[in-house]
Amino acid sequence: MTTAEETKLPTGQLYGLWGSASGQFLTQGGRVIFHTSREELEFLFPGTEVKPVDVSPLEGIPIQYVRGMEAVQFPLDRSEFRCQT
């Protein structure tokens, strides 16, 4: 079991993915998806608006724990990605 002292919670501004159709932050399981780096979110999800989000790290879900993101290493090394046009 992890203690509060062992858990490293993000500090500073958090950013979320904004759903233009829903007008809400994107969620998984009812928890707002967030990340500490606006630039990394914009790189991973081009064309999706990224906005500052005011959510407790304990109530949201970090992007690295979202389904489908398991293979992505953070911080990002952009050289590991290929552009497909």
NULO-83001 format. One record per atom (N, C-alpha, C): residue in one letter; x, y, z; residue number from 1. Coordinates in nm, 3 decimals, decimal comma, m for minus. Example, Ala and Ser with C-alpha at 12.3 -4.5 7.8 and 13.67 -1.06 7.14 Angstrom:
BEGIN
@residu A&x 1,319&y m0,569&z 0,780&num 1 .
@residu A&x 1,230&y m0,450&z 0,780&num 1 .
@residu A&x 1,320&y m0,330&z 0,780&num 1 .
@residu S&x 1,285&y m0,225&z 0,708&num 2 .
@residu S&x 1,367&y m0,106&z 0,714&num 2 .
@residu S&x 1,290&y 0,003&z 0,787&num 2 .
//
This chain:
BEGIN
@residu M&x 0,084&y m0,118&z 0,000&num 1 .
@residu M&x 0,000&y 0,000&z 0,000&num 1 .
@residu M&x 0,089&y 0,124&z 0,000&num 1 .
@residu T&x 0,051&y 0,223&z m0,078&num 2 .
@residu T&x 0,129&y 0,346&z m0,091&num 2 .
@residu T&x 0,082&y 0,448&z 0,011&num 2 .
@residu T&x 0,176&y 0,511&z 0,079&num 3 .
@residu T&x 0,140&y 0,615&z 0,174&num 3 .
@residu T&x 0,135&y 0,749&z 0,103&num 3 .
@residu A&x 0,076&y 0,847&z 0,167&num 4 .
@residu A&x 0,065&y 0,981&z 0,109&num 4 .
@residu A&x 0,203&y 1,040&z 0,082&num 4 .
@residu E&x 0,300&y 1,008&z 0,167&num 5 .
@residu E&x 0,435&y 1,060&z 0,149&num 5 .
@residu E&x 0,502&y 1,000&z 0,025&num 5 .
@residu E&x 0,467&y 0,877&z m0,011&num 6 .
@residu E&x 0,527&y 0,810&z m0,127&num 6 .
@residu E&x 0,462&y 0,852&z m0,258&num 6 .
@residu T&x 0,339&y 0,903&z m0,250&num 7 .
@residu T&x 0,267&y 0,944&z m0,370&num 7 .
@residu T&x 0,312&y 1,082&z m0,411&num 7 .
@residu K&x 0,360&y 1,094&z m0,535&num 8 .
@residu K&x 0,404&y 1,223&z m0,585&num 8 .
@residu K&x 0,291&y 1,284&z m0,667&num 8 .
@residu L&x 0,224&y 1,380&z m0,609&num 9 .
@residu L&x 0,116&y 1,449&z m0,678&num 9 .
@residu L&x 0,173&y 1,564&z m0,759&num 9 .
@residu P&x 0,116&y 1,587&z m0,877&num 10 .
@residu P&x 0,164&y 1,700&z m0,957&num 10 .
@residu P&x 0,135&y 1,832&z m0,888&num 10 .
@residu T&x 0,225&y 1,925&z m0,907&num 11 .
@residu T&x 0,206&y 2,058&z m0,852&num 11 .
@residu T&x 0,204&y 2,158&z m0,966&num 11 .
@residu G&x 0,153&y 2,275&z m0,942&num 12 .
@residu G&x 0,148&y 2,377&z m1,046&num 12 .
@residu G&x 0,023&y 2,363&z m1,131&num 12 .
@residu Q&x 0,023&y 2,434&z m1,242&num 13 .
@residu Q&x m0,093&y 2,436&z m1,331&num 13 .
@residu Q&x m0,112&y 2,301&z m1,401&num 13 .
@residu L&x m0,236&y 2,258&z m1,406&num 14 .
@residu L&x m0,272&y 2,136&z m1,478&num 14 .
@residu L&x m0,351&y 2,176&z m1,602&num 14 .
@residu Y&x m0,342&y 2,092&z m1,706&num 15 .
@residu Y&x m0,410&y 2,119&z m1,833&num 15 .
@residu Y&x m0,496&y 2,000&z m1,872&num 15 .
@residu G&x m0,610&y 2,030&z m1,934&num 16 .
@residu G&x m0,700&y 1,925&z m1,978&num 16 .
@residu G&x m0,736&y 1,942&z m2,124&num 16 .
@residu L&x m0,791&y 1,836&z m2,179&num 17 .
@residu L&x m0,838&y 1,836&z m2,318&num 17 .
@residu L&x m0,983&y 1,881&z m2,320&num 17 .
@residu W&x m1,013&y 1,982&z m2,401&num 18 .
@residu W&x m1,145&y 2,041&z m2,407&num 18 .
@residu W&x m1,224&y 1,980&z m2,522&num 18 .
@residu G&x m1,340&y 1,928&z m2,492&num 19 .
@residu G&x m1,427&y 1,872&z m2,595&num 19 .
@residu G&x m1,509&y 1,982&z m2,661&num 19 .
@residu S&x m1,479&y 2,012&z m2,786&num 20 .
@residu S&x m1,549&y 2,123&z m2,853&num 20 .
@residu S&x m1,697&y 2,091&z m2,872&num 20 .
@residu A&x m1,732&y 1,966&z m2,895&num 21 .
@residu A&x m1,872&y 1,930&z m2,914&num 21 .
@residu A&x m1,949&y 1,931&z m2,781&num 21 .
@residu S&x m1,885&y 1,881&z m2,675&num 22 .
@residu S&x m1,954&y 1,871&z m2,545&num 22 .
@residu S&x m1,946&y 2,000&z m2,464&num 22 .
@residu G&x m1,841&y 2,081&z m2,493&num 23 .
@residu G&x m1,822&y 2,202&z m2,414&num 23 .
@residu G&x m1,774&y 2,170&z m2,272&num 23 .
@residu Q&x m1,710&y 2,055&z m2,256&num 24 .
@residu Q&x m1,660&y 2,011&z m2,125&num 24 .
@residu Q&x m1,522&y 1,949&z m2,142&num 24 .
@residu F&x m1,451&y 1,937&z m2,030&num 25 .
@residu F&x m1,323&y 1,867&z m2,033&num 25 .
@residu F&x m1,348&y 1,719&z m2,055&num 25 .
@residu L&x m1,258&y 1,655&z m2,130&num 26 .
@residu L&x m1,270&y 1,512&z m2,156&num 26 .
@residu L&x m1,241&y 1,434&z m2,029&num 26 .
@residu T&x m1,312&y 1,324&z m2,013&num 27 .
@residu T&x m1,301&y 1,243&z m1,891&num 27 .
@residu T&x m1,285&y 1,096&z m1,927&num 27 .
@residu Q&x m1,240&y 1,022&z m1,829&num 28 .
@residu Q&x m1,242&y 0,876&z m1,836&num 28 .
@residu Q&x m1,297&y 0,828&z m1,704&num 28 .
@residu G&x m1,403&y 0,752&z m1,709&num 29 .
@residu G&x m1,464&y 0,704&z m1,585&num 29 .
@residu G&x m1,513&y 0,816&z m1,496&num 29 .
@residu G&x m1,551&y 0,928&z m1,557&num 30 .
@residu G&x m1,601&y 1,042&z m1,480&num 30 .
@residu G&x m1,492&y 1,130&z m1,420&num 30 .
@residu R&x m1,366&y 1,097&z m1,445&num 31 .
@residu R&x m1,254&y 1,175&z m1,392&num 31 .
@residu R&x m1,191&y 1,256&z m1,503&num 31 .
@residu V&x m1,167&y 1,384&z m1,479&num 32 .
@residu V&x m1,109&y 1,473&z m1,580&num 32 .
@residu V&x m0,965&y 1,429&z m1,610&num 32 .
@residu I&x m0,936&y 1,415&z m1,740&num 33 .
@residu I&x m0,802&y 1,378&z m1,785&num 33 .
@residu I&x m0,715&y 1,504&z m1,781&num 33 .
@residu F&x m0,596&y 1,493&z m1,718&num 34 .
@residu F&x m0,510&y 1,610&z m1,708&num 34 .
@residu F&x m0,364&y 1,574&z m1,730&num 34 .
@residu H&x m0,284&y 1,678&z m1,751&num 35 .
@residu H&x m0,139&y 1,663&z m1,765&num 35 .
@residu H&x m0,074&y 1,793&z m1,718&num 35 .
@residu T&x 0,051&y 1,786&z m1,681&num 36 .
@residu T&x 0,123&y 1,903&z m1,631&num 36 .
@residu T&x 0,184&y 1,986&z m1,744&num 36 .
@residu S&x 0,190&y 1,929&z m1,864&num 37 .
@residu S&x 0,253&y 1,999&z m1,977&num 37 .
@residu S&x 0,152&y 2,026&z m2,088&num 37 .
@residu R&x 0,120&y 2,152&z m2,106&num 38 .
@residu R&x 0,031&y 2,191&z m2,216&num 38 .
@residu R&x 0,091&y 2,150&z m2,351&num 38 .
@residu E&x 0,222&y 2,172&z m2,368&num 39 .
@residu E&x 0,289&y 2,142&z m2,494&num 39 .
@residu E&x 0,280&y 1,993&z m2,529&num 39 .
@residu E&x 0,297&y 1,907&z m2,430&num 40 .
@residu E&x 0,289&y 1,763&z m2,458&num 40 .
@residu E&x 0,147&y 1,723&z m2,497&num 40 .
@residu L&x 0,047&y 1,777&z m2,431&num 41 .
@residu L&x m0,092&y 1,747&z m2,470&num 41 .
@residu L&x m0,120&y 1,794&z m2,612&num 41 .
@residu E&x m0,075&y 1,914&z m2,646&num 42 .
@residu E&x m0,097&y 1,968&z m2,781&num 42 .
@residu E&x m0,025&y 1,883&z m2,885&num 42 .
@residu F&x 0,091&y 1,829&z m2,852&num 43 .
@residu F&x 0,165&y 1,742&z m2,944&num 43 .
@residu F&x 0,093&y 1,609&z m2,962&num 43 .
@residu L&x 0,047&y 1,550&z m2,853&num 44 .
@residu L&x m0,018&y 1,419&z m2,859&num 44 .
@residu L&x m0,158&y 1,425&z m2,921&num 44 .
@residu F&x m0,227&y 1,537&z m2,904&num 45 .
@residu F&x m0,365&y 1,550&z m2,951&num 45 .
@residu F&x m0,380&y 1,676&z m3,036&num 45 .
@residu P&x m0,314&y 1,678&z m3,153&num 46 .
@residu P&x m0,321&y 1,797&z m3,238&num 46 .
@residu P&x m0,466&y 1,823&z m3,281&num 46 .
@residu G&x m0,502&y 1,950&z m3,281&num 47 .
@residu G&x m0,638&y 1,987&z m3,320&num 47 .
@residu G&x m0,738&y 1,985&z m3,206&num 47 .
@residu T&x m0,696&y 1,934&z m3,090&num 48 .
@residu T&x m0,783&y 1,934&z m2,971&num 48 .
@residu T&x m0,740&y 2,051&z m2,883&num 48 .
@residu E&x m0,838&y 2,130&z m2,842&num 49 .
@residu E&x m0,807&y 2,245&z m2,758&num 49 .
@residu E&x m0,761&y 2,199&z m2,620&num 49 .
@residu V&x m0,653&y 2,261&z m2,572&num 50 .
@residu V&x m0,599&y 2,233&z m2,439&num 50 .
@residu V&x m0,619&y 2,357&z m2,355&num 50 .
@residu K&x m0,680&y 2,339&z m2,238&num 51 .
@residu K&x m0,710&y 2,452&z m2,150&num 51 .
@residu K&x m0,659&y 2,423&z m2,008&num 51 .
@residu P&x m0,627&y 2,529&z m1,934&num 52 .
@residu P&x m0,597&y 2,510&z m1,792&num 52 .
@residu P&x m0,720&y 2,452&z m1,723&num 52 .
@residu V&x m0,699&y 2,358&z m1,634&num 53 .
@residu V&x m0,809&y 2,294&z m1,563&num 53 .
@residu V&x m0,784&y 2,304&z m1,414&num 53 .
@residu D&x m0,890&y 2,332&z m1,342&num 54 .
@residu D&x m0,882&y 2,344&z m1,196&num 54 .
@residu D&x m0,943&y 2,218&z m1,136&num 54 .
@residu V&x m0,860&y 2,113&z m1,128&num 55 .
@residu V&x m0,906&y 1,986&z m1,073&num 55 .
@residu V&x m0,800&y 1,937&z m0,975&num 55 .
@residu S&x m0,846&y 1,877&z m0,868&num 56 .
@residu S&x m0,752&y 1,816&z m0,774&num 56 .
@residu S&x m0,689&y 1,694&z m0,840&num 56 .
@residu P&x m0,557&y 1,679&z m0,830&num 57 .
@residu P&x m0,493&y 1,560&z m0,886&num 57 .
@residu P&x m0,552&y 1,430&z m0,831&num 57 .
@residu L&x m0,609&y 1,436&z m0,713&num 58 .
@residu L&x m0,671&y 1,316&z m0,653&num 58 .
@residu L&x m0,806&y 1,285&z m0,716&num 58 .
@residu E&x m0,867&y 1,382&z m0,781&num 59 .
@residu E&x m1,000&y 1,362&z m0,840&num 59 .
@residu E&x m0,996&y 1,346&z m0,991&num 59 .
@residu G&x m0,884&y 1,381&z m1,054&num 60 .
@residu G&x m0,868&y 1,365&z m1,198&num 60 .
@residu G&x m0,789&y 1,239&z m1,229&num 60 .
@residu I&x m0,753&y 1,225&z m1,356&num 61 .
@residu I&x m0,670&y 1,110&z m1,397&num 61 .
@residu I&x m0,558&y 1,162&z m1,487&num 61 .
@residu P&x m0,433&y 1,138&z m1,448&num 62 .
@residu P&x m0,320&y 1,182&z m1,530&num 62 .
@residu P&x m0,323&y 1,113&z m1,667&num 62 .
@residu I&x m0,283&y 1,184&z m1,770&num 63 .
@residu I&x m0,286&y 1,132&z m1,907&num 63 .
@residu I&x m0,212&y 0,999&z m1,919&num 63 .
@residu Q&x m0,104&y 0,980&z m1,844&num 64 .
@residu Q&x m0,027&y 0,857&z m1,857&num 64 .
@residu Q&x m0,102&y 0,733&z m1,808&num 64 .
@residu Y&x m0,215&y 0,752&z m1,737&num 65 .
@residu Y&x m0,294&y 0,639&z m1,688&num 65 .
@residu Y&x m0,423&y 0,619&z m1,768&num 65 .
@residu V&x m0,440&y 0,694&z m1,875&num 66 .
@residu V&x m0,558&y 0,682&z m1,960&num 66 .
@residu V&x m0,542&y 0,562&z m2,052&num 66 .
@residu R&x m0,651&y 0,488&z m2,072&num 67 .
@residu R&x m0,647&y 0,372&z m2,163&num 67 .
@residu R&x m0,592&y 0,414&z m2,298&num 67 .
@residu G&x m0,500&y 0,335&z m2,351&num 68 .
@residu G&x m0,439&y 0,364&z m2,480&num 68 .
@residu G&x m0,310&y 0,442&z m2,471&num 68 .
@residu M&x m0,276&y 0,492&z m2,353&num 69 .
@residu M&x m0,154&y 0,571&z m2,337&num 69 .
@residu M&x m0,044&y 0,493&z m2,262&num 69 .
@residu E&x m0,067&y 0,364&z m2,241&num 70 .
@residu E&x 0,027&y 0,284&z m2,161&num 70 .
@residu E&x 0,167&y 0,280&z m2,219&num 70 .
@residu A&x 0,180&y 0,283&z m2,351&num 71 .
@residu A&x 0,311&y 0,270&z m2,415&num 71 .
@residu A&x 0,386&y 0,403&z m2,427&num 71 .
@residu V&x 0,322&y 0,512&z m2,392&num 72 .
@residu V&x 0,384&y 0,644&z m2,405&num 72 .
@residu V&x 0,467&y 0,673&z m2,280&num 72 .
@residu Q&x 0,592&y 0,709&z m2,301&num 73 .
@residu Q&x 0,682&y 0,742&z m2,190&num 73 .
@residu Q&x 0,682&y 0,893&z m2,168&num 73 .
@residu F&x 0,675&y 0,935&z m2,043&num 74 .
@residu F&x 0,678&y 1,077&z m2,007&num 74 .
@residu F&x 0,801&y 1,103&z m1,923&num 74 .
@residu P&x 0,865&y 1,221&z m1,940&num 75 .
@residu P&x 0,835&y 1,323&z m2,040&num 75 .
@residu P&x 0,858&y 1,270&z m2,181&num 75 .
@residu L&x 0,787&y 1,329&z m2,277&num 76 .
@residu L&x 0,793&y 1,283&z m2,415&num 76 .
@residu L&x 0,931&y 1,306&z m2,476&num 76 .
@residu D&x 0,972&y 1,212&z m2,559&num 77 .
@residu D&x 1,087&y 1,229&z m2,646&num 77 .
@residu D&x 1,028&y 1,230&z m2,787&num 77 .
@residu R&x 1,014&y 1,348&z m2,844&num 78 .
@residu R&x 0,945&y 1,361&z m2,973&num 78 .
@residu R&x 1,013&y 1,284&z m3,085&num 78 .
@residu S&x 1,139&y 1,251&z m3,069&num 79 .
@residu S&x 1,208&y 1,173&z m3,172&num 79 .
@residu S&x 1,156&y 1,031&z m3,179&num 79 .
@residu E&x 1,084&y 0,986&z m3,076&num 80 .
@residu E&x 1,027&y 0,851&z m3,076&num 80 .
@residu E&x 0,896&y 0,843&z m3,154&num 80 .
@residu F&x 0,848&y 0,957&z m3,204&num 81 .
@residu F&x 0,722&y 0,961&z m3,276&num 81 .
@residu F&x 0,748&y 0,986&z m3,423&num 81 .
@residu R&x 0,669&y 0,922&z m3,506&num 82 .
@residu R&x 0,676&y 0,945&z m3,651&num 82 .
@residu R&x 0,557&y 1,027&z m3,691&num 82 .
@residu C&x 0,579&y 1,121&z m3,779&num 83 .
@residu C&x 0,468&y 1,199&z m3,835&num 83 .
@residu C&x 0,406&y 1,119&z m3,948&num 83 .
@residu Q&x 0,276&y 1,105&z m3,945&num 84 .
@residu Q&x 0,206&y 1,038&z m4,053&num 84 .
@residu Q&x 0,111&y 1,138&z m4,115&num 84 .
@residu T&x 0,137&y 1,170&z m4,242&num 85 .
@residu T&x 0,053&y 1,268&z m4,310&num 85 .
@residu T&x m0,019&y 1,206&z m4,428&num 85 .
//
